[in-house]
Amino acid sequence: MSDNRLVITKYKQGVLSFLMQNNRMQSVSFYKEHKEGDIGNIYVAKVINIVPNINAAFIYYQPNMRGYLPLNAHYTPILLNRTYDGRILAGDEIIVQMEKEAIRTKDAVFTTNLSLSGKYCVVTNANNKKGVSNKISKNYKNALQQTIPENTDLGLIVRTNAQQLIESDPDYCNILQKEYKMLLSQMETLISTGVHRTCYSLLYKAPDAYLTDIRDAYFDKYDSIITDEQYLYDQLTSFLGSYSSEMASMLTLYTDSSYSLKKLYSIDTKMQELLVPKVWLKSGAYLVIEQTEAMYVIDVNSGKNNASKSNAEYIFNINIEAAHEIIRQISLRNLSGIIMVDFINMEDPDKNEQLLNELRKLAKQDRILTTIVDMTPLGLIEITRKKTKKALKEQIN
């Protein structure tokens, strides 16, 4: 029987949330409090200049805080200083939403396609299309499609989470329509009032990441949710009460002053392990995870394992063990971009193909798009992972 505990606590200058599955950390998120911008925030920005050869603009979304805005002809932007005529010009005041936060030397990325997410649906101003996620089973698509209101010019997509709702709750229609109504009203108000706001105004503050991670999880992902901070407990109670009474009932405030939550889960030790290059495997082998300017490089070493290193089966088993830990570490550390992995060399092409297939199977479990590209002629395996936010090390430091 699995024991999935989500632990949320204050850590350094932010909030740390991590999932313990049978006493092993499976996922971790860090949210720095009081930072300048968050993914999902909506601003009134000013266009600094247009760069035609990359079909993009640079903006200020806060005074002296620059962002990158791709110019997508499919979206009709909302301008405050004039009527949109098919062009975006330097000096325009425009409503934008942050899609990706600034990472190292790259500016934060913005879009004029505004969207608001709930547990079961996403509302957008980009178009008026109504539909159901392609990931939802065909058996439920028609029933879910019929719950969508047609009397709105906004777009609405029913999210994958709705499948679990329709399978488990006979009152799914009322639950969905309540969320539709809330988000549609919120978007309409945001647009109607936003056009009268001043430049650099924050029109919408996205919920903290640790809250949305819980909101978007399936009902059965957690057995309990634990925090030792009263203010976090109050925030969670209020937020979860709006989306899931079942999840709200899982929430517990840890109050044992004789043995802190940090000691109970060895939080400082676990976080330190995620910030150093070397990762030991149960077999005695180890990984070395390092960052260069262009990519991450992961090296697999046989280490303390004394088995015959000329044994093909031994090498294959080490590589399979390493593959599982590599995908886990990529997720825990939130590594993104290009990741090159140097496994222990195997002469058998069939073993190499089995290793690639195992990696592809593991990568599908990652909530962020992770692609196992192929093995290079030098025997390195190339992995790419979509960039959404900074690596854990960059967030914490």
C-alpha positions as CSV (number, residue, x, y, z in Angstrom):
1,M,0.0,0.0,0.0
2,S,1.4,3.4,-1.0
3,D,1.8,6.3,1.3
4,N,1.9,9.6,-0.6
5,R,2.5,12.6,1.7
6,L,2.8,16.1,0.4
7,V,4.9,18.2,2.8
8,I,4.8,22.0,2.6
9,T,7.1,24.2,4.7
10,K,9.0,27.4,4.8
11,Y,12.5,27.0,3.5
12,K,15.1,29.9,3.3
13,Q,13.3,32.8,1.6
14,G,10.4,30.8,0.2
15,V,8.0,27.8,0.3
16,L,9.2,24.3,-0.3
17,S,6.8,21.6,-1.3
18,F,7.7,18.0,-1.8
19,L,6.0,14.6,-2.3
20,M,7.2,11.7,-0.1
21,Q,6.2,8.4,-1.6
22,N,6.9,5.5,0.8
23,N,9.5,7.7,2.5
24,R,11.3,8.6,-0.7
25,M,11.2,12.1,-2.3
26,Q,9.5,11.9,-5.7
27,S,9.0,15.5,-6.6
28,V,10.0,18.9,-5.2
29,S,9.0,22.5,-5.9
30,F,10.4,25.7,-4.5
31,Y,8.5,29.0,-4.6
32,K,10.5,32.2,-3.7
33,E,8.2,34.6,-1.8
34,H,8.0,38.3,-2.8
35,K,9.8,37.9,-6.1
36,E,9.1,40.3,-9.0
37,G,7.2,38.1,-11.5
38,D,5.5,34.7,-11.6
39,I,4.3,32.6,-14.5
40,G,0.7,33.3,-15.1
41,N,0.8,37.0,-13.9
42,I,-1.0,39.4,-16.2
43,Y,0.4,43.0,-16.7
44,V,-0.2,46.2,-18.5
45,A,3.2,46.4,-20.3
46,K,4.9,49.0,-22.6
47,V,6.5,48.0,-25.9
48,I,10.1,49.1,-26.0
49,N,11.0,48.1,-29.6
50,I,10.0,45.7,-32.4
51,V,12.5,43.3,-33.9
52,P,11.0,42.3,-37.3
53,N,13.6,39.7,-38.3
54,I,12.7,37.5,-35.3
55,N,9.0,38.6,-35.4
56,A,9.1,39.7,-31.7
57,A,8.9,42.7,-29.5
58,F,10.7,43.6,-26.2
59,I,8.6,45.1,-23.5
60,Y,8.8,46.4,-19.9
61,Y,6.3,44.7,-17.7
62,Q,7.5,46.5,-14.6
63,P,9.8,49.6,-14.5
64,N,13.2,48.5,-16.0
65,M,12.1,44.8,-16.1
66,R,12.3,43.6,-19.6
67,G,10.4,40.8,-21.3
68,Y,10.3,39.0,-24.7
69,L,7.0,39.0,-26.6
70,P,6.7,36.8,-29.8
71,L,4.3,38.5,-32.2
72,N,1.7,35.8,-33.1
73,A,-0.6,36.9,-35.9
74,H,-3.3,34.5,-34.6
75,Y,-3.9,36.5,-31.4
76,T,-5.5,39.9,-31.3
77,P,-3.8,41.9,-28.6
78,I,-5.5,44.3,-26.2
79,L,-4.0,47.8,-26.5
80,L,-4.8,50.6,-24.1
81,N,-3.4,53.6,-26.0
82,R,-5.1,53.0,-29.4
83,T,-7.3,50.7,-31.4
84,Y,-5.4,47.6,-32.7
85,D,-4.9,47.9,-36.5
86,G,-2.9,44.7,-37.1
87,R,0.4,46.2,-35.9
88,I,2.1,46.4,-32.6
89,L,4.3,49.5,-32.3
90,A,7.0,50.8,-30.0
91,G,5.3,52.8,-27.2
92,D,2.1,50.8,-27.2
93,E,0.6,49.8,-23.9
94,I,-0.5,46.2,-24.1
95,I,-2.0,43.5,-21.8
96,V,0.4,40.5,-21.6
97,Q,0.7,37.3,-19.5
98,M,4.0,35.7,-18.4
99,E,4.5,32.3,-20.0
100,K,8.1,31.6,-18.9
101,E,10.2,33.2,-16.2
102,A,13.6,34.7,-16.9
103,I,16.3,32.0,-16.9
104,R,19.9,33.0,-16.6
105,T,20.6,35.5,-19.5
106,K,17.2,35.0,-21.2
107,D,14.3,37.4,-20.5
108,A,10.9,36.3,-19.3
109,V,8.6,35.3,-22.2
110,F,5.1,36.8,-22.5
111,T,2.0,36.3,-24.6
112,T,-1.0,38.3,-25.6
113,N,-3.1,35.2,-25.3
114,L,-4.5,35.6,-21.8
115,S,-5.7,32.4,-20.0
116,L,-7.0,31.5,-16.6
117,S,-6.8,28.0,-15.3
118,G,-9.0,26.1,-12.9
119,K,-8.8,22.5,-11.8
120,Y,-11.1,21.3,-14.6
121,C,-10.9,24.0,-17.4
122,V,-8.9,26.8,-19.0
123,V,-10.6,30.0,-20.2
124,T,-8.8,32.1,-22.9
125,N,-9.4,35.3,-24.8
126,A,-7.4,34.1,-27.8
127,N,-10.4,32.6,-29.6
128,N,-14.0,31.5,-28.9
129,K,-13.4,27.8,-29.4
130,K,-15.0,25.4,-26.9
131,G,-13.7,21.9,-26.6
132,V,-12.4,19.0,-24.5
133,S,-8.7,17.9,-24.0
134,N,-7.6,15.3,-26.5
135,K,-6.2,13.2,-23.6
136,I,-9.7,12.5,-22.3
137,S,-11.3,9.2,-23.2
138,K,-13.7,9.2,-26.1
139,N,-16.3,7.6,-23.8
140,Y,-16.6,10.9,-21.8
141,K,-15.9,13.6,-24.4
142,N,-19.5,14.0,-25.6
143,A,-20.9,14.3,-22.0
144,L,-18.2,16.8,-21.1
145,Q,-18.7,18.8,-24.3
146,Q,-22.4,19.3,-23.4
147,T,-21.5,20.9,-20.1
148,I,-19.7,23.8,-21.8
149,P,-21.7,27.1,-22.1
150,E,-22.0,28.6,-25.6
151,N,-23.2,32.1,-24.6
152,T,-19.7,33.6,-24.4
153,D,-17.1,35.0,-26.8
154,L,-14.3,33.5,-24.8
155,G,-12.6,30.2,-25.4
156,L,-12.9,27.3,-23.0
157,I,-11.1,24.0,-22.9
158,V,-12.0,21.2,-20.5
159,R,-8.9,19.8,-18.8
160,T,-7.8,16.2,-18.4
161,N,-8.7,16.3,-14.7
162,A,-12.4,16.4,-15.6
163,Q,-12.2,12.7,-16.6
164,Q,-11.5,11.6,-13.1
165,L,-14.3,13.9,-11.9
166,I,-16.9,12.4,-14.3
167,E,-15.9,8.9,-13.3
168,S,-16.2,9.6,-9.5
169,D,-18.9,12.2,-8.9
170,P,-22.5,12.0,-10.3
171,D,-22.8,15.8,-9.7
172,Y,-19.9,16.5,-12.1
173,C,-22.0,18.8,-14.3
174,N,-22.8,21.3,-11.5
175,I,-19.2,21.2,-10.3
176,L,-17.9,21.9,-13.8
177,Q,-20.4,24.7,-14.5
178,K,-19.6,26.4,-11.2
179,E,-15.9,26.6,-12.2
180,Y,-16.7,27.7,-15.8
181,K,-18.9,30.5,-14.4
182,M,-16.2,31.6,-12.0
183,L,-13.4,31.7,-14.5
184,L,-15.4,33.3,-17.3
185,S,-16.6,36.1,-15.0
186,Q,-13.0,36.6,-13.8
187,M,-11.7,36.9,-17.3
188,E,-14.5,39.3,-18.4
189,T,-13.8,41.5,-15.4
190,L,-10.1,41.4,-15.9
191,I,-10.4,42.6,-19.5
192,S,-13.1,45.2,-18.9
193,T,-11.2,46.9,-16.0
194,G,-7.7,46.3,-17.4
195,V,-8.1,48.6,-20.3
196,H,-8.6,51.5,-17.9
197,R,-5.5,50.7,-15.8
198,T,-2.1,52.5,-15.9
199,C,1.1,51.1,-17.4
200,Y,2.9,48.4,-15.4
201,S,-0.2,47.6,-13.4
202,L,-0.5,44.0,-12.2
203,L,-4.0,43.0,-13.4
204,Y,-3.9,39.4,-12.2
205,K,-1.6,37.7,-9.6
206,A,-1.3,34.0,-10.3
207,P,-1.8,31.7,-7.3
208,D,1.5,30.5,-5.8
209,A,3.0,27.5,-7.6
210,Y,2.7,25.2,-4.6
211,L,-1.1,25.9,-4.5
212,T,-1.6,25.3,-8.3
213,D,0.4,22.1,-8.1
214,I,-2.0,20.7,-5.5
215,R,-5.1,22.0,-7.4
216,D,-4.0,20.3,-10.6
217,A,-3.2,16.9,-9.1
218,Y,-5.5,14.0,-9.4
219,F,-7.6,13.2,-6.3
220,D,-5.7,10.0,-5.5
221,K,-2.2,11.5,-5.9
222,Y,-2.0,12.4,-2.2
223,D,-3.0,10.5,1.0
224,S,-2.2,13.5,3.2
225,I,-1.0,17.1,3.0
226,I,1.1,18.4,5.9
227,T,2.4,21.8,6.8
228,D,4.0,23.2,10.0
229,E,3.3,26.9,9.2
230,Q,0.0,28.5,10.3
231,Y,-0.1,31.0,7.5
232,L,0.5,28.3,4.9
233,Y,-2.3,26.1,6.5
234,D,-4.7,29.1,6.3
235,Q,-3.8,29.7,2.6
236,L,-4.2,26.1,1.7
237,T,-7.5,25.8,3.6
238,S,-8.9,28.8,1.7
239,F,-7.6,27.8,-1.7
240,L,-8.4,24.1,-1.6
241,G,-11.9,24.9,-0.2
242,S,-12.6,26.6,-3.6
243,Y,-11.6,23.6,-5.7
244,S,-11.8,20.4,-3.7
245,S,-13.3,19.7,-0.4
246,E,-11.8,16.2,-0.6
247,M,-8.3,17.6,-0.8
248,A,-9.0,20.2,1.9
249,S,-9.9,17.3,4.2
250,M,-6.4,15.8,3.7
251,L,-4.8,18.9,5.2
252,T,-3.0,18.7,8.6
253,L,-1.2,21.3,10.6
254,Y,1.9,19.7,12.2
255,T,2.3,21.1,15.7
256,D,4.9,18.9,17.5
257,S,7.4,21.5,18.8
258,S,9.6,18.7,20.3
259,Y,10.5,17.3,16.9
260,S,10.3,19.7,14.0
261,L,8.9,18.8,10.5
262,K,12.3,19.6,9.0
263,K,14.0,17.0,11.3
264,L,11.2,14.5,10.8
265,Y,11.8,14.5,7.0
266,S,15.5,15.4,7.0
267,I,14.7,18.3,4.8
268,D,18.1,20.1,5.0
269,T,19.9,16.8,4.2
270,K,17.6,16.0,1.3
271,M,17.9,19.5,-0.2
272,Q,21.7,19.5,0.1
273,E,21.7,16.2,-1.8
274,L,19.8,17.8,-4.7
275,L,22.3,20.7,-4.9
276,V,25.6,18.7,-5.2
277,P,26.8,17.0,-8.4
278,K,27.3,13.4,-7.2
279,V,24.4,11.1,-6.7
280,W,25.0,7.6,-5.3
281,L,23.0,4.6,-6.5
282,K,22.1,1.5,-4.4
283,S,24.4,-0.7,-6.4
284,G,27.4,1.4,-5.5
285,A,27.6,3.2,-8.9
286,Y,27.0,6.9,-9.0
287,L,26.0,9.8,-11.3
288,V,27.8,13.1,-11.7
289,I,25.5,15.9,-12.8
290,E,27.1,19.1,-14.1
291,Q,26.0,22.2,-15.9
292,T,27.8,24.0,-18.7
293,E,26.9,27.2,-20.5
294,A,25.0,25.3,-23.2
295,M,23.7,22.1,-21.6
296,Y,23.6,19.7,-18.6
297,V,26.0,16.7,-18.7
298,I,25.4,13.5,-16.7
299,D,28.1,10.9,-16.4
300,V,27.3,7.3,-15.2
301,N,30.2,5.7,-13.2
302,S,30.4,2.1,-11.9
303,G,31.9,3.4,-8.7
304,K,32.1,1.0,-5.7
305,N,30.4,-1.9,-7.4
306,N,32.9,-4.8,-7.4
307,A,31.1,-7.0,-9.9
308,S,33.0,-8.0,-13.0
309,K,33.1,-4.8,-15.1
310,S,33.6,-6.8,-18.3
311,N,30.2,-8.5,-17.7
312,A,27.7,-7.2,-20.2
313,E,24.7,-8.0,-18.1
314,Y,26.3,-6.2,-15.1
315,I,26.9,-3.1,-17.2
316,F,23.3,-3.2,-18.6
317,N,21.8,-3.5,-15.1
318,I,23.9,-0.5,-13.8
319,N,22.7,1.5,-16.8
320,I,19.0,0.6,-16.2
321,E,19.4,1.6,-12.5
322,A,21.0,4.8,-13.6
323,A,18.3,5.6,-16.1
324,H,15.6,5.5,-13.4
325,E,17.6,7.8,-11.1
326,I,18.5,10.2,-14.0
327,I,14.9,10.8,-14.9
328,R,14.1,11.2,-11.2
329,Q,16.9,13.7,-10.7
330,I,16.0,15.7,-13.8
331,S,12.5,16.1,-12.4
332,L,13.6,16.8,-8.8
333,R,16.3,19.4,-9.9
334,N,14.0,20.8,-12.7
335,L,16.8,20.5,-15.3
336,S,15.7,21.7,-18.7
337,G,17.0,22.4,-22.2
338,I,19.6,19.9,-23.6
339,I,20.8,17.1,-21.3
340,M,23.6,14.8,-22.5
341,V,24.0,11.5,-20.7
342,D,27.2,9.3,-20.9
343,F,26.1,5.8,-19.8
344,I,28.7,3.0,-19.3
345,N,29.6,1.8,-22.8
346,M,27.7,-1.3,-24.1
347,E,28.8,-3.1,-27.3
348,D,25.4,-4.8,-27.9
349,P,23.1,-2.7,-30.1
350,D,20.1,-4.5,-28.6
351,K,21.0,-3.5,-25.1
352,N,21.4,0.1,-26.2
353,E,17.9,0.0,-27.8
354,Q,16.5,-1.5,-24.6
355,L,18.1,1.3,-22.6
356,L,16.6,3.9,-24.9
357,N,13.1,2.3,-24.7
358,E,13.3,2.3,-20.8
359,L,14.3,6.0,-20.8
360,R,11.4,6.8,-23.1
361,K,8.9,4.9,-20.9
362,L,10.2,6.7,-17.8
363,A,10.2,10.1,-19.5
364,K,6.4,9.8,-20.2
365,Q,5.8,10.0,-16.4
366,D,7.3,13.5,-16.2
367,R,4.7,16.2,-16.0
368,I,7.0,18.4,-18.1
369,L,7.6,17.5,-21.8
370,T,10.7,15.4,-21.8
371,T,12.0,13.8,-25.1
372,I,14.6,11.1,-25.4
373,V,16.1,12.1,-28.8
374,D,18.6,9.3,-29.6
375,M,22.0,7.9,-29.0
376,T,24.8,9.8,-30.8
377,P,27.6,8.0,-32.7
378,L,29.8,8.6,-29.7
379,G,27.4,6.7,-27.5
380,L,25.9,9.7,-25.7
381,I,22.1,9.8,-25.2
382,E,20.5,13.2,-25.9
383,I,17.5,14.3,-23.8
384,T,15.6,17.5,-24.2
385,R,13.2,18.9,-21.5
386,K,10.9,21.9,-22.0
387,K,12.0,25.0,-20.2
388,T,9.3,26.5,-17.9
389,K,11.1,27.8,-14.8
390,K,14.5,27.9,-13.3
391,A,16.4,24.9,-12.1
392,L,16.0,24.1,-8.4
393,K,19.5,25.3,-7.7
394,E,19.0,28.6,-9.3
395,Q,15.7,29.1,-7.5
396,I,17.1,28.5,-4.1
397,N,20.4,30.4,-4.4
